[in-house]
Amino acid sequence: MFSLSMPEIIVIFFAALIFMGPEKMPKLAKDIGKFLRNINSTVSDLKKEIEIESEVKKDKEEIKTEFVKDFPEEKDPYLNKEETENENEEIIEDKEEK
């Protein structure tokens, strides 16, 4: 994880022992353990969220391609507004003639 060798870890342990004292070392180790567990939990939750988002995106794309395959002649009224406006004008003219 941090690429610390065993001698480096021992030096850090003795430095903490000197500065913190032997009575505070168990609490310090407990707090460090909690901190690392929280980080690990947060990272795993973030990974799960990213996986879910990517699955949702894939599902949306699949649904879109299936819809286009099932209804190829359907027009999306928001893609070509000029055709929609012309069609609406024709409908209005037909109603006015009646």
N, C-alpha and C positions, 0 to 999 in steps of 0.2 A: 504494500500500500504506500508507504513512505520511503521505502528502500533504505532503511536504517540497518546497519550491521549490528551484531551482538555487542562489540565493544562500545559502540556509540550509545546503545541503549543502557549499558551498565554505567557509563559516565553520566548520562541524564538522570538515572535512578539515584546515584550517589549525590549529585548536585541537588536534586529535589530533597533528598534525605537531610542534607546539611542545611538547606534554607528553610524547609518546612518543619523539620523535626520528626522524630519517629511516631509521635502521638497523632499527627495530622496526616500521615501517609495513607492510612486506610481510607479516610474520608476523601482524600484527593484522588486515589485510585478509583473509588466508587463514582465520584463526580465525572472523571474522565471517561469511565465506562458508559455512564448514562449519556454523556455528550456524543460519544461515538455511535451508540445505539440510535440516538435521535437522528444523527446525520444519515446513518444507514437506512433508517426507516423513511426519511424524507426522500432520499435518492430512489429507493425502490418504488415509493408512491409516484414520484415523478415519471419513472420509467413506465409504470402501468398506465398513467394518464396519456403519455405519448403513444403507447401501443394502442390504446382505445381510440384515440383521435385518428391514428393512421387507419385502423379498421373501419371507422365510420366514414372516412374519406373514400376508401376503397369501395365500401358498400354504396355510397352515393353515386360513384362513377358507374358501378355495375347497374344500378337501377336506372340511371340516365341512359346508358347504352341499350338496356333491354326495352325501355320505353320507346326509344327511337326506332328500334327494330320492330316493335309491335305496331307502332303508329307512324309509319314513314310519311304519310301524306298530311299529317297534322301540322298546322302552321303555328308557330309561336308568335302571338300578336305583338310581342314586345321586340322581336328581332327586326321586323320590317314594318315600320310605322306607316309608310306611304301606302302600302297595299291595304293595310287595315283601314286607313282613312278613306281610300277609294271604295272599299267594300261597304263601309258605313254610309258613304254618300249615296251609293246605289240603293241601299236598303231604304234610306230616307226618301229618295226619289220614287221608289216603288210605292211607298206608303202614301206619298203625296198624290200620286196618280190615282190611287184608289179613292 
